[in-house]
Amino acid sequence: MTARMKRSEGRFLTTHTGSLIRPPGIVELARQAAALESAERSAYEKALRGAVADIVRNQVEAGIDVVNDGEFGKLGWANYILERLTGFGLRPVEPGGAGLAIGASLARLATDNSTTDN
């Protein structure tokens, strides 16, 4: 089955991007499921399907033309990337390392720019 793109010539179609607030319990179930073998994740997957069906129904009832799953199945963007792309990995950050130096430089730059007369 091929999905067709929804189009309109009479008005702008409404949609949204990004995560929607997940129902209580879904995030915790997702964390628990991440540590389990795929065969043991059925409770999470069933709860996720129900939560997605509810949020899609809410969007339709609110008049959203192009709905989405609210990103309910993602624990976070970084985790999503790690699960689907190669070449990314986690590594420890050393105290006082480059990340802290960059953050301090950005904070200093923001402070300096806020006092500049333009």
N, C-alpha and C positions, 0 to 999 in steps of 0.2 A: 504494500500500500504506500503510495506516495502522498506526502502531505503537501497541501497547496498553501502558499503564502496568502494570508488574509489581506485584502486591499480595499481601499475606499476612495472614491472620487468626490464624494459629497461632504466629507468631514475628516478631521484627523482621528486616527484610531488611537485609543488610549492603551498604555501598557506601563510597566514599571520595570526597574532592574534592581538587583541586589537581594539581600536576604530579608525575609520577613521574620517576625518574632515567632519562634517555635513554641508549640504547646508545652506545658510543663511535662517533664518526663522524657521527651524525645531526645534531648541532648544527653541526658544520663544514659538512656538506653543505647544511644549511638556510641558513647564511650565504652560501655560494657561490651557491645557487639564488636567493636574494633579489636578487642583482645581475644575474641572467640574464633573458632574455626567457622568457615562459612556454613556448614551444616547445622551449627548451633545458633545461628543468628535469626531464626524464623520469627521470634517474638518481636524483635526490633523491626524486621522487614514488614511484618503485618501492621504494626503501629505506624510505621512510616507511610505505608500505602494509605491508611485511613487518614492520617494528618494531611497528606498531600491532597487527597480527595476533598477534604474539608476546606483547605485554603483555596483550592481552585474554585470550589462552589462559592466561597465568599467573594472571590474576585469577580465571578460572573454576576452574582447578585449586586455587586457594587457598580456594575457597568463597565468593567475592564474588558476591552476587546481582545487583547492578546495576553493571555494569562500564562503564568509559569508556576513552578513548584516551590517558589519561595526559598530555594536552595536548602530545603529541609534536610536533604540527605548528606550535606557537607558539614563536617565538624568545623571547618575553617578553610580559608583559601590556601594557606600554606600546606595543610594536610592534603587537600584536593590535588595540588600540584605534585606532591611527593608520591601520591598513589597512581598518577596517570602519565607522568613524564619521567624520562631518564635524564641523568646528568645533574640532578639536584640531590642534596643530602644534608643531613644535620651534622654540625660540628660544634665543639665547645667554644665558647667565647672566653678568651683570657681576660682576667681583670685588668682594666686599664688598656684594653686592646683597641684596635682601630675603630670599632663600632662606637665606643665611648668617646674617642677623640673626635670622630665625625659629629656625634650628637652635640658635644660641647662647642664645636666650631659653628654648627648651625644655630645654636642658642645665642652665641655671641653675635653672629651675623644678624639675627633677628632683632636683638637688642640695639645694635648699632644702627640698623635701618629705621627703627622706630623713633630714634631721636634726630634723624636727619631732616633738615628743612628742605623741601623741594619746591 
